[in-house]
Amino acid sequence: MKSEPLSTLELDTPVISLASRLLAALTHAFRTQFANYLQVFAGTGARLFLQAVYFFLLANTLSLHDMGVFASASSTGIMIGCFSGFGFASLAYRASAGKRRTLGGYLAIFYASWLIALPLCLAASLPIFYFLFTSSLSLAAFLLIIAVETGLWRIVEMIHQVNNGLGRYASASLVISCGAALRTAGAVTFALSGKHDVEAWALVYFAFNLAAMALAIAAFQPRIKLRWKTQIFFGRMREALLFSVAYCASIAQNEIDKLVLLSLADQRTVGIYAISTRIIDFTSVPIRSFYVLYSRKLIIEGYRRSQLRRSLGVEVLIALISTAGLSALLVTLSIWPDLLGHNVAVAAQLFGVLLAVPAFKNLLEFHSELFFVYQHMTIRAVLATVLVGMKAAALALLLIHFDNIVDWGIWLNALYFGLYVFSAASVYGSIFGGSGR
């Protein structure tokens, strides 16, 4: 047997050793990231199941008229609630992910700002009530719904985000799952009660969300000392408010349509639309679990121009998974139309034509994540505001031009495509183009 030259043996051994170490490192990294994803998705998956039970109970207990009223009032609160805590929740999350020693200061500032902002948010909702809701909802019930969206649930979400930033994915999953469980318990209580109108639901909704907030603070808030820092409050106020404006505009992309519909259509149509969009949102849960890990990874890595190709690859995956999720649901409902209840079966006529909408909605949300991670908050605020205006105007034109809900529903695919193209040009031009940091 002819022996190998000594020089070849000397080269092969370190190369094989290096390859083995590299493979082991990659395997370990994959297992770690996959384990983290499973922890995040466990909470999100549990939340999905609980939210599905909550939603289907509510959607089939309230009438379509009352469902439209509640969804519109809730959307109003969600948009105004972006200013809860004046945006310091976002800075608390960044501190938890990057500068943990400052977290106590940011949490103290958030809670103080939350107390100041809550009455201002309630007051800001009053003009909308008198413009849209006086004929369909009492002021007391309206304010209870607004208080949940602008106050109670915001604290649950903040504690969830901070635990994710700290890498405590199990705790983050538990806090959001427990909150969803209490909301579901509220829906069960409401379904078993004798009164099934939106007025009674508003009271139940407030009570169970108050319990969710109390549990989140008592059991899941990080055990660190809260330290008020005046210099942080005034020094970072502009950045926090910019985030609030951008976040509000981003959220409004999903919520403004219900108010436009309530202005130009009847409450029953709003109810059908609200059910349709909620069903679509359920298909994006796995993607939102991914956002948690991806955003944290980008914050830790910092800016790199080479991340452009990876971001484009992520976009392709988001589009494929979003479309596949809705397609699977449509196939299931074509076989069992009443699987999710009568009201959902009625709404299926609309979301059956919205096949491209989930992909574009999720991609717009991904763009918002990129702006947040790379701290392009001014551009994000301007872009999101422009997108809200474009969407509201286009939807109003569709409602005026088409009488049939399916006809204008089909055109929503083109509407979202246009919003996506405008957003993509802005995000990749500002972050990865010549102005990238």
N, C-alpha and C positions, 0 to 999 in steps of 0.2 A: 504493500500500500504506500502510495507516494505521500509524503508528509507535506503539510502546508508550509510555505515560507514563514519564518519567524516574524517578519514585519507584518504579514497579514494577520497572524494570531494576535499580535500586539494591538492592532487597530480594531479587530472585531470585538474583543472583550469589552473595552470601554464603550464602544458604540452600542452594543447590546445592553450593557448596564444602563446607559443613558436613556435608551428607548424604554427600558423596563420602568425606570424611575418616572419618566414622562407619562407613560401609560397609567402608572399607579396614581400619579398626581391628578391626571385628568379624570380618572375613575372616581377618586375621592371627591374632587370638586363637583362632578356630576351628581354623585350620591348626596352630597351636602345640599346642593341647590334643589335637587328633587325632593329631599326630605323637608327642606324649608317650604317648597311649593305645596307639598302635601299638608303641612301644618296650616298654611294660609288657606288652602282650598278646603281643608276639613271644616274650618270655621265658615268659609264662604259657602261650602256645600250644605252644611247644616243650616246656615242662614237661608240658603235658597229653598230648602225643603220647608222650613218654618214659614218663610215669606209666601211660598206657594200655597200652603194651607191657609194662611192668613188672608191672602188675596182672593183665593177662590171662595172661601167662606163669605168674605165681605162682598165680592162681586155678585154672588148669588143670593145674598140676604137683602142688601139694598136694592131698590129698583134702579133701572138704568138712569132715570132722572136724578135720583139722589146720589148715585155713583158719580155722575157728571158734576154735580154741585160739590161733593166732597173732594174729588180729584182737582177741581179748579181752585178751591180754597187751599188745599194742601200745596198745590203748585205755587200759589201766591206766597205762602209761608216759606217754602223752600228757597225761592228766589230772594226774598227779603232776608231770610236767615243766613245768607252768605255773609252778611255784615255782623253776625253774632260774634262777640269777642273782638270786633274790629279787625278780623283777619289774623289775630295772633295765634290761632290754632295752627296755622301753616308754619309759623316760625317755631312753635313748640315742636312740631314734627321734625323740622330741619335740625333743631338742636338735639333732639333725641337720636337722630341718625348720624350726626357729625360732631357736635360739641356738647357732650352729655353733662359736663360740669355746669353749663348754663341753663339746664332744663328747669331747675327749681325757680329761677327768675322768670322764665317765659310762662311757666304754668301759673305763677302768681299773677302775672300781668293779664293772662287770658281770663282768669276767673274774675278779676276786678273789671276788666273790659266787658265781660259777659253781663255782669250786673248792670253796668251803665247802658249797654246796648239794648237789652231786652225791652225796656219800656219804649225806647225809641223805635224799635222794630214794630212793636204793637201799634204805636201811633202812626207809623208810615203805612200800615195796612188799611187804615180807616178810609182814605179816599177810594181805594179799590173796592172796599165793601159797599160804599154808598153808590159807586158807579155800576157795579155788576151783581151784587148779591142781595140787595134789600128785599127783593120779591121772592127769594128762594131759601133764605137762611137767616136766623136771628143773629143779632150782633154778638150775644154771649157765646153761642155755638161757634161762630166764626173766629172769635178771639181765642177760644180754647184750642182750635185747630192750629191757628197761627202760633200760639205759645208753644205747642209741641214742636213745630218745625223750626222755629227761630230760637228756642231755648232748650227744652228738655233733651231732644234727640241730638242736638249739637254737642252736648257734653259727652254723650255715649260715643259719638263718632270721634271726638277729640281724643278720648282715652284709648280708643281702638287704634287710632293713627300713631299715637305716642308709643304704645306697646310694639307696634310694627317697626317703628323707627329704632327702638331699642333692640330689635331682633327677638323680642319675646312673642313669637308668632302664636304659641299655644294660648297665652293670655289674651292676645288680640282676638283670636278666634273665639275664645270663650265669652269675652265681653259683648261682642256683636251677636253671638248666638243666643246668649241669655236675654239680650234686649229684644231680639226677634221672637224668642219664645214667649216673653211677656206680651208683646204685641199680638201674637197668635192667641194667647190665652184671652186677651181682650176680645178678639174676634169671635172666639168660641162662646164667651160669656154673652156677647151681643146677639149671636145667632140663637142662643137658647132663651134669651129674654123674650118678653111678649111684645116689645115695641121695636120696630125695625125701620125707623126713619133716621135721617141724617142728624137731627137734633139729639136723639138719644145716643147715637154713635159718637158724636163729638165729646160727650161727657165720659164715656167708656174709654175712648182713645186717649184723652188727657190723663185719666187715672192710671192706666197701665203704662204709659210712657213715663209718668212721674216715678213709678216704681222701678222702671228700667234705669233711669238716671241715678236714683238713689243706690241701686245695686252696683252700678258701674263705679261710682265714686268710692263706695265702701269696700268693694272686693278687688278692684282691678287697677285703680290709680296707682302709679309707681310710688313707693314709699320713700319719698325724698322731701326735704324741707323746702317749703315755699318761701322764696325770698323776693320781696318787692324791690325792683331796680328802676328808679325814676329815669335814669339815663337811657335804659333800654326802651322804656315806654315811649319817651319823646323822640329818641334817636331812631327807632324802627317803626314809628307810627305810619310814616308815609309808605314804606314798603308793605306793611301789613294791610293798609287800606287799598293800595294798588292791587294786592292779591285779592282782596274782597271784591273789588270792582271786576277784575278779570274772572274770578270764580263765579260771580253773579251772572256775568254775561255768558260764561260757558254753560252754567246750569240753565240759564234762560233759553239756550238753544233747544233744550228738551222740554222745558216747561211753558214757554210763552205761547206755544200753539194751543194749549187748553184755554187760555184767556182769549185768544183770537177767536177760537171756536165759540166760546160762550158769548162773545160779542156779536157774532154773525150767524150762529146756528142755535138750535135748541139744546136743552140740557141732556136729552136722550142721546143726541149725536155725540156730545162731549163724553158721555158715559161709554159709548161704543169705542170711541177713539182712545179713551184712557185705558180701557181694558186691552185694546190692541197693542198700544205702546208698552204696557206693562208686560204683556206676554213676550214681546220682542226683547225687553230688557232682561228677562230670565235667561235667554239664550247667551247672554254676554258674560255671565258669572265667571266661567273659567278664565276669560280674558282679563277681567278685573283683578283676579287673584294674581295673575302674571304681572300686572302693572305695579303691584306692591313691591315685588322683588326687583323688577327691572328699574324702577325709579330709584330705589335705595342703592342699587348697584351703580347707577349713573352718578348719583350724588357723591358716592365714595370715590369713583374713578376720576371725576372731574371732566372737563371738556377735552375731547380728542376729535380732530377732523376725520380720522379714519372710521368713526362711528356712523358715518353717513350710510355706508353700504349695509351695515347691520340693521339700522333703522328701517331701511327700505325692505329688507328681508322680513323684519317683524311685521311691517304693514301687510305684506302678502299673506303671512300666516293669519293675522287678525281677520282679514277679509275672507279667507277660506273657512276658518272656524266659525265665524259669524253666520255666513251663508249656509253652511252645513247644519248648524244648530237649528235655524229656523226651518230649513227644508225637512229635517227629521220630524220636527213638531207638526208641520203641515201634513206629512204623510200619516202620522199617527192619528191626527184629527180627521183625516179623510176616511179612515177605517172606523173610528169610534167618534162620531161628531159630538155627542153629548158627554164625552169623557170628563170635561172640566165644568160641566154645568150648562144650564140653558142660556144664561146671559153671555157666557163666553162663546157658546155656539153661534149666537147672534152676531157677536163681534168678529167672528172668523171671516165674515164676508169682506172685512177691511184688511186685516193683517195677512190674508191670503194673497193680496196683490202687492205687498210691501217687501218683496224678496230681497231687494238690494239695500233697503234702509238700514238693517242692523249693521252691515259692514261699514257703511259710511258714517253712521253714528259712532261706532266704536273707534274708527280712525280719527274722527274729530276729537274724541276724548284722549286718544293717544297723543295727538298734537298738543293738547293742553298740558299733558304730563311733561312733554319735552320742554315746553316754555317754562314750566315751573322748575324743573330740574336745573336748567341752565340760566335761571333767574332773568329771563327776558320778560319781566312782568308788564312793562309799559306796552310793548308790542302785543303781548297777549291780551291785555285789557282792550286795546283799540281794535284788534282783530275780532275778538269775541263779540264786542259791541256791534261791529259792522255785520257780522254773521247773524246776530239776533235780528237786526233791522231787515236784512235781506230775507231771512226766513219768514218773519212776520208779514212783510209786504207780499211775498210770493204766495204764502198760504191764504192770505186775504183775497188775492186775485183769483186763486183756484176756487175758493168758496163762493165768490161772486159769480164766476163763470160757469161752474158746474153745480147742478142740483143733486145729482146722484153721488152718494158717499164713495162708491167704488170708483167712479170716474176720476174724482179729484185725488183719491187714494193712489191710483196708478201713477199720477204725475208727481207724487211725493218722492218716488225713486229718482226722477230727474232733478228735483229740487235739492235733494241731499247730495247728489253727484256734483252739482254746481257748487254747493257749499264746501265739499271736500276739496275740489280743485283749487278754489280760492285759498283755503286754509293751508293746503300742502305747499303752494307756491310761497306763501308767507313764512311758514315755519322753516322750510329748508333753505329759503333765501336768507333769512335773518340769522339762523343758528349755524348752519353749515356753509353758508356763502361767505362773502367778503367781510360781514360784520360779526362772524362767529368769534366767541371769546377764546 
